[in-house]
Structures are given as structure tokens and as C-alpha cells.
Amino acid sequence: KEECLLEAMFVLQCIDRRDEEVISAAINSQDHRLRARAVRVISENREKLSGYRGLIDQAVSDEHERVRLEAVRALGEDHDLAAVASVAGALESKVDQFMDFAIWKSFRDLSDVWLPKVLSGEYSFDSNGTALLTALEAVQAKDAANVLLNLLESAELSERAKVSTIRAV
């Protein structure tokens, strides 16, 4: 059944068709490869699928790193604050070198969305110091020092996050 779902997704994609039932079955599959492929198909058809963001957000917290990686990659193409928050949520799971790069790239690609709001004090990554620090390191913002100093004063950070924040300043 899993192989049939994968083949169905490829065939439908080749003829530029989407079947939400097939995609739903794939994203809920036991096979991580099928879930990852479903995320790619969902990403490539974001304007044509209902519930796109819910499916991508589900994938960000998937148990398998390949599925999460596809989700973070997809979120880097969504230019809104909800995508930024979802990318930050990926930091809560295991982060290997590939995920680290995907998060870094997504934060850079979305910097026009979040950076002005962070620098003005409107957005703080929900007081998640690790996410804020990761995002600021990704863009190497010239005004980041003030934001980081405020973070050191206002947020409860782990010792590791404090040291990283001080180094970043």
C-alpha cells in the first residue's frame, strides 16, 4: 500500500494534479520516506491545497528528521510570522547538521519578516531565547547587540544560552 501511495503521488505530480486524499494518506503514513515526499508535494502545491499550513506544522514536529527537514525547507518559502514561529519550533527537536543548515537558511530567507519586528521590540520569538539567538546569528544583524543585551536582562536563559548570547554580543 505504501509503495502504491508513493507511485500515486509521483504520477499525480507528473500530470499536475493533486489528490488531497492521497496526500493525507501519505502524510499520515508509517513510512517516514512517504511522509517526507508528501511534505515536498504539499510544499510545491501550497496555493492549491486546503489546510496547507496545518499539514506543514504537523510535519515540523514529526518524529523523523527527514520529514522535519522538508517542513523547515518549505517554511522558508512562506513569508509570514507564523512560518518564522514554526521554524523556531523545529529547534525543539533533535537538530543535526542538515537541520541546522535548513533552520539557518529559513531564518535568513525570512529575515525581512522577523528582523524589523525583533529590532523594534514587536516580536521576541515568544521569549524563546534560543530561537532568537539562532535567528540573529543566522543573519548577523548589525543592531543585534542591543536585542541580545535586552534578552540577557529580561529572559531566563540556560547557562549555555547565556554564554552563547554573550559571545554573540
Secondary structure, 3 states (H helix, E strand, C coil): CHHHHHHHHHHHHHCCCCCHHHHHHHHCCCCHHHHHHHHHHHHHCCCCCCCHHHHHHHHHCCCCHHHHHHHHHHHCCCCCHHHHHHHHHHHHCCCCHHHHHHHHHHHHHCHHHHHHHHHHCCCCHHHCHHHHHHHHHHHCCCCHHHHHHHHHHHCCCCHHHHHHHHHHC
